[in-house]
Amino acid sequence: MTNLNKTFNEKGEAVSPLLPENIKNFLIDIDGTICDDVPNEEAERMATVLPYPDALKILNKWHSEGHIIFFFTSRTEAHREVTETWLKKHNFKYHGILFGKPRGGNYHWIDNHIVKATRFKGNFTDLVVKNKDIEVFK
């Protein structure tokens, strides 16, 4: 993975390091994003669902460009083996998987680092810049 840059606050104290500006840290959902949506209650389908070809192509491209690819899924640790086997079978390149994302959607991520969110609506392509209204703290 990419080296992190040391970062300091206004008092000169070390704070969480940052990736270089040209590297993105992608957190990507699995179900409904890189393949059809398979609920945890139908885990038997996780092994046979087909990946979206455009997702495989773009994610592997981003990986080869040096970006960090992590899957962040509502699948549970009980689904780890079937998930990792499926990703390997379909040749997804990635750095890791975070299981146990809260279910139900309507996510609102609060962080001390810059966060950019992109809602998947059916096609994986390279990202483009668009200005949209967002909720922020006063």
TANOR-V197696 format. One record per residue. N is the residue number from 1. SS is DSSP state (H for helix, E for strand, L for the rest). Layout:
n | ss
N | SS
N | SS
This chain:
n | ss
1 | L
2 | L
3 | L
4 | L
5 | E
6 | E
7 | E
8 | E
9 | L
10 | L
11 | L
12 | L
13 | L
14 | E
15 | E
16 | E
17 | E
18 | E
19 | L
20 | L
21 | L
22 | L
23 | L
24 | L
25 | E
26 | E
27 | E
28 | E
29 | L
30 | L
31 | E
32 | L
33 | L
34 | L
35 | E
36 | L
37 | L
38 | L
39 | L
40 | H
41 | H
42 | H
43 | H
44 | H
45 | H
46 | H
47 | H
48 | L
49 | L
50 | L
51 | E
52 | L
53 | H
54 | H
55 | H
56 | H
57 | H
58 | H
59 | H
60 | H
61 | H
62 | H
63 | H
64 | H
65 | L
66 | L
67 | L
68 | E
69 | E
70 | E
71 | E
72 | E
73 | L
74 | L
75 | L
76 | L
77 | H
78 | H
79 | H
80 | H
81 | H
82 | H
83 | H
84 | H
85 | H
86 | H
87 | H
88 | H
89 | H
90 | L
91 | L
92 | L
93 | L
94 | L
95 | L
96 | E
97 | E
98 | E
99 | L
100 | L
101 | L
102 | L
103 | L
104 | L
105 | L
106 | L
107 | L
108 | L
109 | L
110 | L
111 | L
112 | L
113 | L
114 | L
115 | L
116 | L
117 | L
118 | L
119 | L
120 | L
121 | L
122 | L
123 | L
124 | L
125 | L
126 | L
127 | L
128 | L
129 | L
130 | L
131 | L
132 | L
133 | L
134 | L
135 | L
136 | L
137 | L
138 | L
